[in-house]
Amino acid sequence: MKILVTGSKGQLGYALQSLAAHFPQWRFVFVDIDELDITAGDEVMEFTGLHRPDIIINTAAYTAVDKAEDEPAAAEQVNAFAAGNLVKAAFAVNAYLLHISTDYVFDGEATAPYQETDAVNPLSVYGRTKLEGERAVLSYNRGMVVRTSWLYSPGGNNFVRTMLRLGCEQDHLRVVADQTGSPTFAADLAVALLRITEQIAAEPKRFDAGIFHYANAGACSWYEFAKKIMHWGKCSCRVEPCTTADYPTKARRPRNSVLDCNKIQRVYGVAIPAWEDALKRCLKAMNAPQSASE
């Protein structure tokens, strides 16, 4: 079986590359913008026609949430149009597409974890363009959407690395305490995606062309997340809570973006470790030598 992974230089793409060696029975093709411009429909169709993947995992995205407010067209190209290009190509070569989306498709007004069937109402350009991408993917019966939240890893730009850097530079920080979500370790999401891929490879009818949620178990505020990062990362920086109003950003964020992940566990039996355990493993990995690509 051949698996095409887009966005290979991102956090999730890199996590999938790290796991590929554990699946020697499969052939992986990892690409990023240098190898394949997924916003170019003809190029995507030609590339997939040449390589004939059985499964495409799309981890590529325009994730600069605030910058997207000033660059809506650029965000739409990557988050929406590219998703449509990939699912059309998947349909053309009889492949399946696993497309990664976000908790930011919700407005955060719910008082309980969001289920896949809950109404969407994005507050930002980023959330809106990701929702457009979801709809493009689901317009074909070859596409599956996996929403995740607050993604981080040992490399790349993410909240964990930013907090550790600032924790070394400053003696105290103020972090938003009235936004709640579930931090998700990219390595755990990568394992889940390959678990799903494994089942589809063994039994294609297991493919479910719908929406799934995956995030590490439990929930916290950004403030609580930062406190744990400083404590387990052995930073002496003091973290103080503040409100969203105290820390205005160009893009609005949902106040509650906790995802209900029961469906993906029920359908595919994937493991969902607690976010605290995942953070400890990430911090441990960050103490190991990092590759040049990080």
VENBEL-V522012 format. One record per run of one state. SS is the DSSP state (hx for helix, st for strand, lp for the rest). FROM is the first residue (numbers start at 1). LEN is the number of residues. Records with the same first field share a line. If there is no record, write none. Layout:
SS=FROM-LEN ; FROM-LEN
This chain:
lp=1-1 ; 7-4 ; 23-4 ; 32-9 ; 52-3 ; 59-8 ; 70-2 ; 93-3 ; 106-8 ; 115-10 ; 139-4 ; 149-2 ; 153-6 ; 170-2 ; 177-3 ; 182-2 ; 203-1 ; 207-4 ; 214-3 ; 218-2 ; 233-5 ; 243-13 ; 257-2 ; 260-2 ; 269-5 ; 287-8
st=2-5 ; 27-5 ; 55-4 ; 96-7 ; 114-1 ; 143-6 ; 151-2 ; 172-5 ; 180-2 ; 184-2 ; 211-3 ; 217-1 ; 220-2 ; 238-5 ; 256-1 ; 259-1 ; 274-1
hx=11-12 ; 41-11 ; 67-3 ; 72-21 ; 103-3 ; 125-14 ; 159-11 ; 186-17 ; 204-3 ; 222-11 ; 262-7 ; 275-12
